[in-house]
């Protein structure tokens, strides 16, 4: 099979499944939890790093790859999802795909000065409340707020 025939088939399979994996990068600064958001390439909306499944990788590992490529961060990725959200992905070619995004928390331990998509995206640390307010997807907003509550509850008082 020719290589140029494989790519469209993979893209078609991705459009049909509509499943993506995302990282929810966070850090603790003093008593405050901060969430790292990036801008989408085309619309410049604030989002979490996310992408399509990667052959041979488990979902949390896919999320970690996206965090590195899109936000330039590495860390400890949680093996259990903190939740999911839905959105509609609109392509440049005019089609729309309903997507379900499984989200994995990542405690950031390293932030690179240079990374794969640095020239295409902005990244910014936000408080939990500011991150929730910055994203457009209502289910992602709730997921961020719930995650912030869980982190706060787990901290010793």
Secondary structure as GFF3:
##gff-version 3
##sequence-region A 1 157
A	DSSP	alpha_helix	3	17	.	.	.	ID=ss1
A	DSSP	beta_strand	19	29	.	.	.	ID=ss2
A	DSSP	beta_strand	32	39	.	.	.	ID=ss3
A	DSSP	beta_strand	46	47	.	.	.	ID=ss4
A	DSSP	beta_strand	50	52	.	.	.	ID=ss5
A	DSSP	alpha_helix	59	66	.	.	.	ID=ss6
A	DSSP	pi_helix	67	71	.	.	.	ID=ss7
A	DSSP	beta_strand	73	77	.	.	.	ID=ss8
A	DSSP	beta_strand	83	90	.	.	.	ID=ss9
A	DSSP	beta_strand	96	111	.	.	.	ID=ss10
A	DSSP	beta_strand	123	127	.	.	.	ID=ss11
A	DSSP	alpha_helix	128	134	.	.	.	ID=ss12
A	DSSP	alpha_helix	138	154	.	.	.	ID=ss13
###
